[in-house]
Amino acid sequence: MGKLKTLASDTVVYGASTILSRLIGWLMMPLYVRVVSQAVYGTFSYVYSWIAIFLVVVTLGFETGYFRFATDDNRDRLLGTLSKTVFLFGLGLLLVALFFPEPCCWLIDFDFGPQSGAYLAIMAGIVLLDSYNAIFFAELRYLRKSLAYALLRLGQVLVNVLLTVFFLFWLRHRGGVFGSVDDITYMMLANLAGSLFSTLYFLPRIAAVMTEGDADILRKALVYSLPLVGMGFFGQANTNIEKILIKHLDPSADPLAALGIYAACYKIGVLMSIFTQSFRMAFEPFFFKENKEKAKNDVYGVALKWFVYFGLFIFAGVMLFMPLLRNFLPQSYFEGTAIIPWILIGQLFFGVYYSISLWYKLTDRTYWGIIMSTIGLAVNTALNFMLIPRMGYLGAAISTFVGYAVMMTTTYFVGQKYYPVAYPVRQLMVVGIVVVALTMGGVSLTESYCPALWPLTAAVVLGIMALAIAKIEKIDVKTLTKKRLRR
């Protein structure tokens, strides 16, 4: 249990920073959607879908590669080698975007008028800095400097948000040259400044490893990590493909406005992605270290079980408190809240997929990551083409949900062959189905008969869940409560 407590404490620290960072951005969303149009917010989401995909490619899978090859003796050489390689690759992308904007815009469908080239250049700059920073952030995670990691991530978000507020709420109203800059450019420039903030923090470490390099390390890292690039590319494409396709397939009169509604409502499901990301930040280095120590794999099964339990609580909490959360959106966005349960469970499936898929990294079968991600992307894309023209962005949410479910199921069965772990699958399936049914039933009954009683419904459902899990796990609630009260 001591090892699980270590994992839990790191998850809490990573989670606190991620929650604060994402919460700050989330709280700004209600302001953004009231300041910019749905089409502008949709365009912004489209641009950032491509940023997420390019980040995976430019980072070259070296975050995981760092964990795989890092030792106390070679950290400087490894960090210098990997960071310089990523920087040169990112710089090359930036130069291509600056000198060949038209072919690049055509290639990724950046048809946003005269500003397309500017969007492309700023996007490439963000990708360069964020991919370069990622290798240094990986070192903080490896050294378990979770507090430094958390504070730096939070600082980056604060710079981004404060500059966005400054640009949109003050500078653009000054007129002249400042008034001629469009909203998306301002929002992207604020992001670029936030990324630069982290780079400046890492400058002492960058200077220390600038002259370090090792061709043998680079060769080994590339052999190990390049399959992860394919996996990450298809994974990010799977995460963002619906945002790209809504622009082309949505049957409404203004697909970018539909994308804006989808993106804003998608953010309400951010708590689940915050939780899964926090767990992943702590779990990956934990998993590698435990494997080196030849720990019993029942630790992984217990970790997954509690991950799912907490994820189900988040699902129930968001759905039951929807009458409160809906107030953060303008009324014109309310119709989009139908996607939220699909997004929440889909994100939980993705977190489970990630947790049970580390077997192919530990066994050096990273090519399986490409296979799994390709399967998920193929299913997701096919369903998007089928459902978006018929159902609009709700079809996109359902497609994402099904894609993650297929990835999770496939990687479990294949992983049990190469790296068997005693996961409590049946127990988690039963608990998950019951929780979802109980939550959605409570939401439906409340909305149909007495919307004002939603706080009571939320308290009852969450209380039943807590007591049921305590009984399943044989937790003595009375004794635990007495101990807490005594403390």
KOLLUMKOL-987515 format. One line per field, with one value per residue (C-alpha): residue number from 1; chain; x, y negated, z negated. Coordinates in Angstrom, 1 decimal. Layout:
<sites>
resi = (NUM|...)
chain = (A|...)
u = (X|...)
v = (Y|...)
w = (Z|...)
</sites>
This chain:
<sites>
resi = (1|2|3|4|5|6|7|8|9|10|11|12|13|14|15|16|17|18|19|20|21|22|23|24|25|26|27|28|29|30|31|32|33|34|35|36|37|38|39|40|41|42|43|44|45|46|47|48|49|50|51|52|53|54|55|56|57|58|59|60|61|62|63|64|65|66|67|68|69|70|71|72|73|74|75|76|77|78|79|80|81|82|83|84|85|86|87|88|89|90|91|92|93|94|95|96|97|98|99|100|101|102|103|104|105|106|107|108|109|110|111|112|113|114|115|116|117|118|119|120|121|122|123|124|125|126|127|128|129|130|131|132|133|134|135|136|137|138|139|140|141|142|143|144|145|146|147|148|149|150|151|152|153|154|155|156|157|158|159|160|161|162|163|164|165|166|167|168|169|170|171|172|173|174|175|176|177|178|179|180|181|182|183|184|185|186|187|188|189|190|191|192|193|194|195|196|197|198|199|200|201|202|203|204|205|206|207|208|209|210|211|212|213|214|215|216|217|218|219|220|221|222|223|224|225|226|227|228|229|230|231|232|233|234|235|236|237|238|239|240|241|242|243|244|245|246|247|248|249|250|251|252|253|254|255|256|257|258|259|260|261|262|263|264|265|266|267|268|269|270|271|272|273|274|275|276|277|278|279|280|281|282|283|284|285|286|287|288|289|290|291|292|293|294|295|296|297|298|299|300|301|302|303|304|305|306|307|308|309|310|311|312|313|314|315|316|317|318|319|320|321|322|323|324|325|326|327|328|329|330|331|332|333|334|335|336|337|338|339|340|341|342|343|344|345|346|347|348|349|350|351|352|353|354|355|356|357|358|359|360|361|362|363|364|365|366|367|368|369|370|371|372|373|374|375|376|377|378|379|380|381|382|383|384|385|386|387|388|389|390|391|392|393|394|395|396|397|398|399|400|401|402|403|404|405|406|407|408|409|410|411|412|413|414|415|416|417|418|419|420|421|422|423|424|425|426|427|428|429|430|431|432|433|434|435|436|437|438|439|440|441|442|443|444|445|446|447|448|449|450|451|452|453|454|455|456|457|458|459|460|461|462|463|464|465|466|467|468|469|470|471|472|473|474|475|476|477|478|479|480|481|482|483|484|485|486|487)
chain = (A|A|A|A|A|A|A|A|A|A|A|A|A|A|A|A|A|A|A|A|A|A|A|A|A|A|A|A|A|A|A|A|A|A|A|A|A|A|A|A|A|A|A|A|A|A|A|A|A|A|A|A|A|A|A|A|A|A|A|A|A|A|A|A|A|A|A|A|A|A|A|A|A|A|A|A|A|A|A|A|A|A|A|A|A|A|A|A|A|A|A|A|A|A|A|A|A|A|A|A|A|A|A|A|A|A|A|A|A|A|A|A|A|A|A|A|A|A|A|A|A|A|A|A|A|A|A|A|A|A|A|A|A|A|A|A|A|A|A|A|A|A|A|A|A|A|A|A|A|A|A|A|A|A|A|A|A|A|A|A|A|A|A|A|A|A|A|A|A|A|A|A|A|A|A|A|A|A|A|A|A|A|A|A|A|A|A|A|A|A|A|A|A|A|A|A|A|A|A|A|A|A|A|A|A|A|A|A|A|A|A|A|A|A|A|A|A|A|A|A|A|A|A|A|A|A|A|A|A|A|A|A|A|A|A|A|A|A|A|A|A|A|A|A|A|A|A|A|A|A|A|A|A|A|A|A|A|A|A|A|A|A|A|A|A|A|A|A|A|A|A|A|A|A|A|A|A|A|A|A|A|A|A|A|A|A|A|A|A|A|A|A|A|A|A|A|A|A|A|A|A|A|A|A|A|A|A|A|A|A|A|A|A|A|A|A|A|A|A|A|A|A|A|A|A|A|A|A|A|A|A|A|A|A|A|A|A|A|A|A|A|A|A|A|A|A|A|A|A|A|A|A|A|A|A|A|A|A|A|A|A|A|A|A|A|A|A|A|A|A|A|A|A|A|A|A|A|A|A|A|A|A|A|A|A|A|A|A|A|A|A|A|A|A|A|A|A|A|A|A|A|A|A|A|A|A|A|A|A|A|A|A|A|A|A|A|A|A|A|A|A|A|A|A|A|A|A|A|A|A|A|A|A|A|A|A|A|A|A|A|A|A|A|A|A|A|A|A|A|A|A|A|A|A|A|A|A|A|A|A|A|A|A|A|A|A|A|A|A|A|A|A|A|A|A|A|A|A|A|A|A|A|A|A|A|A|A)
u = (0.0|3.0|3.6|0.0|0.1|3.1|1.2|-1.8|0.2|1.8|-1.5|-2.9|-0.1|-0.3|-4.1|-4.1|-2.0|-3.9|-7.2|-6.2|-4.8|-7.7|-10.2|-8.8|-9.1|-12.5|-13.7|-12.6|-14.6|-17.9|-16.3|-14.8|-18.1|-19.8|-17.1|-16.4|-18.9|-19.6|-17.9|-14.7|-14.7|-15.2|-12.2|-10.1|-11.0|-10.1|-6.7|-5.9|-6.9|-4.1|-1.7|-2.4|-1.6|1.6|2.8|2.8|4.8|7.4|8.0|9.0|7.8|10.8|8.9|8.3|11.7|13.3|11.6|12.8|16.5|17.0|19.5|21.3|24.5|23.2|20.5|22.5|23.5|20.1|18.3|20.7|20.4|16.6|15.9|18.2|16.7|13.2|14.2|15.7|12.7|10.3|12.5|12.3|8.5|8.5|10.7|8.5|5.4|7.1|8.5|5.8|2.5|0.2|1.0|0.9|-2.5|-3.9|-2.5|-4.4|-7.3|-6.5|-9.0|-9.5|-8.8|-5.9|-5.1|-4.4|-0.7|-0.4|-2.4|-0.1|3.1|2.0|0.8|4.2|5.9|3.6|4.4|8.2|8.2|5.8|7.5|10.9|9.6|8.0|11.4|12.3|8.9|9.6|12.7|10.8|8.3|11.1|12.8|9.3|9.5|5.8|5.4|7.9|6.1|2.7|3.7|5.3|2.3|0.1|2.3|2.2|-1.6|-1.8|0.4|-1.8|-5.1|-4.0|-2.7|-5.8|-7.9|-5.7|-5.8|-9.6|-11.0|-8.7|-6.1|-8.4|-10.7|-7.8|-8.4|-5.7|-3.3|-4.4|-8.1|-7.2|-5.8|-8.4|-9.5|-8.0|-4.5|-4.7|-5.7|-2.9|-0.3|-1.2|-0.7|2.7|3.7|2.7|4.9|7.8|7.3|8.1|11.1|12.6|12.3|14.2|17.0|19.6|18.9|19.0|22.4|23.7|22.9|23.3|26.7|25.6|24.9|25.3|24.6|24.2|21.6|19.8|19.7|18.3|15.8|14.6|14.2|12.2|10.2|9.3|6.6|5.2|5.0|2.7|0.7|0.5|-0.3|-3.2|-4.2|-4.4|-6.1|-8.6|-9.1|-9.4|-10.7|-14.3|-13.5|-11.8|-14.6|-17.5|-16.2|-16.8|-19.7|-22.0|-25.4|-26.2|-26.0|-22.8|-20.5|-18.0|-20.7|-21.7|-18.1|-18.0|-21.0|-19.5|-16.1|-17.7|-19.9|-16.9|-15.1|-17.8|-16.5|-13.0|-13.1|-12.8|-9.9|-8.2|-8.5|-7.3|-4.4|-3.3|-3.4|-1.4|1.3|1.9|1.3|3.8|7.0|5.5|4.8|8.3|10.0|7.8|8.6|12.3|11.8|9.8|6.8|3.8|1.3|-1.6|-0.6|-1.6|-5.0|-5.8|-4.6|-6.9|-9.9|-9.7|-9.0|-12.4|-14.2|-13.1|-13.8|-17.4|-17.8|-16.7|-19.2|-22.1|-21.1|-20.9|-24.2|-26.1|-24.8|-25.6|-28.4|-25.7|-22.9|-25.3|-25.4|-21.8|-23.0|-25.1|-28.5|-27.6|-25.2|-27.6|-28.5|-24.9|-25.0|-26.5|-22.9|-21.6|-22.4|-20.8|-17.7|-17.3|-17.5|-15.4|-12.7|-12.9|-12.5|-9.5|-8.0|-8.5|-7.0|-3.9|-3.6|-3.8|-1.8|1.6|2.4|3.6|6.0|7.4|7.8|9.3|6.4|5.6|4.4|1.2|0.5|0.2|-2.0|-4.4|-4.5|-5.1|-8.0|-9.6|-9.1|-10.5|-13.7|-14.0|-13.5|-15.9|-18.6|-18.0|-18.6|-21.8|-23.2|-22.3|-24.3|-27.3|-27.0|-24.6|-22.1|-24.0|-22.8|-19.3|-19.5|-20.9|-18.2|-15.5|-17.1|-17.2|-13.7|-12.3|-14.4|-12.9|-9.3|-9.8|-11.3|-8.8|-5.7|-7.0|-7.3|-4.0|-2.2|-3.2|-1.3|2.0|1.8|-1.0|-2.4|-5.2|-7.6|-11.0|-12.9|-16.2|-16.5|-15.7|-18.2|-21.0|-20.2|-19.9|-23.2|-25.1|-23.6|-24.3|-27.9|-28.5|-27.1|-28.9|-32.1|-31.8|-31.1|-34.1|-36.6|-35.5|-35.7|-39.1|-40.9|-39.2|-36.1|-35.8|-35.0|-31.7|-29.5|-31.4|-31.2|-27.4|-26.9|-28.9|-27.2|-23.7|-24.4|-25.7|-22.5|-20.2|-21.9|-22.0|-18.3|-17.5|-19.4|-17.8|-14.3|-15.2|-14.5|-15.8|-17.4|-18.3|-14.8|-13.2|-15.5|-14.7|-11.0|-11.3|-13.4|-10.9|-8.1)
v = (0.0|-2.3|-2.3|-3.1|-6.0|-7.4|-7.1|-8.7|-11.6|-12.4|-12.1|-14.6|-17.1|-16.8|-16.8|-20.0|-21.9|-20.4|-21.2|-24.7|-25.3|-23.8|-25.4|-28.8|-28.2|-26.7|-29.7|-31.9|-30.0|-31.6|-35.0|-34.0|-32.6|-35.9|-38.0|-36.2|-34.6|-30.9|-30.8|-32.4|-30.0|-27.2|-28.4|-28.6|-25.0|-23.9|-25.5|-23.9|-20.5|-20.8|-22.1|-19.0|-16.7|-18.5|-18.5|-14.7|-14.5|-17.1|-15.8|-12.5|-10.3|-11.5|-12.1|-8.4|-7.7|-9.8|-7.6|-4.5|-5.4|-7.8|-6.8|-8.9|-8.7|-9.7|-12.3|-15.2|-13.5|-12.1|-15.4|-17.3|-14.8|-14.5|-18.3|-19.4|-16.9|-18.1|-21.8|-21.3|-19.4|-22.1|-24.8|-23.1|-23.1|-26.8|-27.7|-25.7|-27.5|-30.9|-30.4|-28.1|-29.2|-28.6|-24.9|-24.3|-26.1|-24.0|-20.8|-21.2|-23.2|-26.6|-28.5|-31.4|-34.3|-36.7|-35.7|-32.0|-32.5|-34.3|-31.6|-29.0|-30.8|-31.4|-27.8|-26.5|-28.7|-27.3|-23.8|-24.5|-25.9|-23.4|-20.3|-21.6|-22.3|-18.8|-17.1|-19.3|-18.8|-15.0|-15.4|-17.1|-14.2|-11.6|-13.3|-13.4|-17.2|-17.3|-20.6|-22.4|-20.8|-21.9|-25.5|-25.9|-24.6|-26.9|-29.9|-29.1|-29.0|-32.2|-34.1|-32.8|-33.7|-37.1|-38.1|-36.8|-39.0|-41.9|-41.5|-40.8|-43.0|-46.1|-46.2|-45.5|-48.3|-50.8|-51.2|-51.8|-48.9|-47.1|-47.2|-45.7|-42.4|-39.7|-37.8|-34.4|-36.0|-37.6|-34.3|-32.5|-35.1|-34.8|-31.1|-31.6|-33.9|-31.3|-28.7|-31.2|-31.6|-27.9|-28.0|-31.0|-29.0|-26.1|-28.3|-27.3|-23.6|-24.3|-26.0|-23.1|-20.4|-22.5|-20.9|-17.4|-14.9|-11.2|-9.6|-6.1|-7.4|-9.2|-6.0|-3.9|-6.6|-6.9|-3.1|-3.0|-6.2|-6.5|-3.9|-6.0|-9.0|-6.9|-5.9|-9.5|-10.8|-8.4|-8.9|-12.7|-12.4|-10.2|-12.8|-15.7|-14.3|-15.1|-18.8|-18.8|-16.9|-18.9|-21.8|-19.8|-17.4|-19.2|-19.8|-23.1|-26.4|-27.4|-24.4|-26.6|-27.9|-24.3|-23.5|-26.4|-25.0|-21.5|-22.8|-24.9|-22.1|-19.7|-21.8|-21.0|-17.4|-18.8|-17.4|-13.9|-14.7|-16.6|-13.5|-11.1|-13.4|-13.8|-10.0|-9.5|-12.0|-10.1|-6.6|-6.4|-7.0|-5.0|-2.0|-2.1|-2.2|0.5|2.7|2.3|3.3|6.4|5.4|7.7|6.7|6.8|3.2|2.2|3.9|2.1|-1.2|-0.8|0.2|-3.0|-5.1|-3.8|-4.4|-8.1|-8.5|-7.3|-9.8|-12.5|-11.4|-11.3|-14.6|-16.5|-15.0|-15.6|-19.2|-20.0|-22.5|-24.5|-24.0|-25.0|-28.5|-29.1|-28.9|-31.4|-30.0|-29.6|-26.9|-24.8|-22.4|-21.2|-19.8|-16.5|-15.5|-15.7|-12.2|-10.7|-12.8|-12.0|-8.2|-8.4|-10.2|-7.6|-4.8|-6.6|-6.8|-3.1|-2.4|-4.4|-2.7|0.9|0.2|-0.4|3.3|2.7|0.0|2.2|5.1|2.9|3.8|0.1|0.9|2.2|-1.4|-2.3|0.6|-0.3|-3.9|-3.2|-0.9|-3.5|-6.2|-4.1|-3.3|-6.9|-8.4|-6.0|-6.7|-10.5|-10.3|-8.2|-10.1|-13.8|-14.4|-12.8|-13.9|-16.9|-17.2|-14.7|-12.1|-13.3|-12.7|-9.2|-8.4|-9.4|-7.4|-4.2|-4.7|-4.8|-1.8|0.2|-0.8|0.0|3.4|4.4|3.4|5.3|8.7|8.3|7.1|10.1|12.3|10.4|8.9|10.4|8.4|9.4|6.5|6.8|6.5|8.0|6.0|2.7|3.5|4.1|1.1|-1.1|0.0|-0.5|-3.9|-5.2|-3.8|-5.3|-8.7|-9.1|-7.8|-10.4|-13.1|-12.1|-11.9|-15.2|-17.0|-15.5|-16.0|-18.4|-20.3|-22.3|-19.1|-18.4|-19.1|-16.4|-13.9|-14.6|-14.0|-10.8|-9.3|-10.2|-8.9|-5.5|-5.3|-6.0|-3.4|-0.8|-1.1|-1.1|2.2|3.7|2.8|3.8|0.4|-0.1|-3.6|-4.0|-3.2|-5.4|-8.3|-8.0|-8.0|-11.1|-12.9|-12.0|-13.5)
w = (0.0|-0.5|3.2|4.0|1.5|3.4|6.6|5.0|3.5|6.9|8.6|6.1|6.7|10.5|10.2|8.1|10.6|13.6|11.9|11.1|14.5|16.4|13.9|14.6|18.3|17.8|15.8|18.6|21.1|20.1|20.7|24.1|25.5|24.5|26.1|29.3|31.7|31.9|35.3|33.8|30.9|33.4|35.5|32.3|31.5|35.0|34.9|31.5|32.7|35.2|32.6|30.4|33.4|34.4|30.8|30.8|34.0|33.1|29.5|31.2|28.3|26.3|23.1|22.6|24.1|21.4|18.7|20.5|20.7|17.8|15.0|12.4|14.5|17.9|17.3|18.7|21.9|22.4|21.8|24.0|26.8|26.8|26.3|29.1|31.5|30.7|31.0|34.4|35.6|34.3|35.8|39.2|38.9|38.1|41.0|43.4|42.1|42.5|46.0|47.5|45.9|48.9|49.4|45.7|45.3|48.2|46.7|43.3|44.7|43.0|45.2|42.9|45.3|45.1|41.5|42.4|42.7|39.4|37.6|39.1|38.1|34.5|34.3|35.4|32.7|30.0|31.2|31.2|27.6|26.1|27.6|26.4|22.9|22.8|22.5|19.5|17.9|18.3|16.2|13.4|13.4|13.4|10.4|8.7|8.5|8.7|6.9|9.2|12.2|10.8|10.1|13.5|15.3|13.3|14.0|17.8|17.7|15.7|18.2|21.0|19.4|18.1|21.5|23.2|20.9|21.5|25.3|25.6|22.9|23.2|26.0|28.9|27.8|28.0|31.8|34.4|35.1|31.9|33.0|36.4|34.8|34.8|31.7|32.7|33.2|29.8|28.2|29.9|29.0|25.4|25.6|27.2|24.4|21.8|23.5|23.6|19.8|19.2|21.6|19.7|16.4|18.0|19.3|16.5|17.3|21.0|20.7|18.6|21.2|24.4|25.2|24.2|26.9|27.6|31.0|29.4|27.0|29.9|31.9|29.1|28.2|31.8|32.2|29.0|29.3|33.0|32.8|30.0|32.4|34.6|31.6|30.3|33.8|34.3|30.6|30.9|34.3|32.6|29.9|32.3|35.6|34.8|34.3|37.7|39.4|37.9|40.0|43.1|42.3|39.9|41.7|40.1|41.9|40.0|39.2|37.4|35.1|34.5|33.7|31.3|29.4|29.4|28.1|25.3|24.1|24.4|21.8|19.2|19.4|18.6|15.0|16.3|18.6|15.7|13.6|16.2|17.2|13.5|13.1|16.3|15.2|12.0|13.3|16.2|14.2|11.3|13.7|15.1|11.7|10.3|13.3|12.7|9.1|10.2|8.1|8.0|10.7|8.3|7.5|11.1|10.7|7.4|8.9|11.9|9.7|7.7|10.8|12.2|8.9|8.8|12.5|11.9|9.1|11.4|14.1|11.6|10.0|13.4|14.6|11.4|11.0|14.6|13.7|12.0|14.6|17.4|16.1|17.2|20.8|22.8|23.5|27.2|26.2|24.0|26.8|26.9|23.3|24.8|25.7|22.1|20.9|24.0|23.5|19.8|20.2|23.4|21.4|18.7|21.2|22.6|19.1|18.6|22.0|21.2|17.8|19.2|22.3|20.7|21.2|24.7|23.5|20.7|23.1|25.9|28.2|28.8|32.3|30.7|29.7|33.4|34.0|31.1|32.0|35.7|34.8|32.6|35.2|38.0|36.0|34.8|38.3|40.0|37.4|37.8|41.5|40.8|37.9|38.2|41.4|39.7|36.1|36.1|33.3|31.1|33.7|33.2|29.4|29.9|32.4|29.9|27.2|29.4|30.6|27.1|26.0|28.9|28.0|24.3|25.0|27.7|25.7|22.7|24.5|26.3|23.2|21.2|23.6|23.3|19.8|17.8|14.9|12.6|13.4|11.7|15.0|14.1|10.9|12.6|15.4|13.0|10.9|14.0|15.5|12.2|11.6|15.1|14.9|11.4|12.4|15.7|14.1|11.3|13.9|16.1|13.2|11.8|15.1|15.9|12.6|10.3|11.6|8.4|6.4|8.3|5.2|3.2|6.1|6.4|2.6|2.7|5.7|4.6|1.1|2.5|4.6|1.7|-0.5|2.2|3.0|-0.7|-1.1|2.0|0.7|-2.9|-4.3|-7.8|-7.4|-11.1|-12.3|-9.7|-10.5|-14.2|-13.6|-11.4|-14.1|-16.8|-14.6)
</sites>
